[in-house]
Amino acid sequence: MTVFEHLFKQGETVAMAVYNEQGHYGVDSDVFFSFPCECKNGDWFVKTGLEISEYSQEKIKTSEIELVEERMNAMEILYQ
């Protein structure tokens, strides 16, 4: 039994901060971001195709911009 199976019910939607390789919901790839995820059979996946309100999309974009700026600042420090 995996950690996911202990913490979440099968098919339950939960918010999880995950590495975004695919640009889910229009968010820049290569950043960790909180997405609606489903845990199933000991694994997790980002739920796609959910309708996002305009208000929520604006908040997602604001968070994305902040995270990308933080990533750029961290890279500057690392490569000084």
Order of alpha helices (4+ residues) and beta strands (2+ residues): alpha-beta-beta-beta-alpha
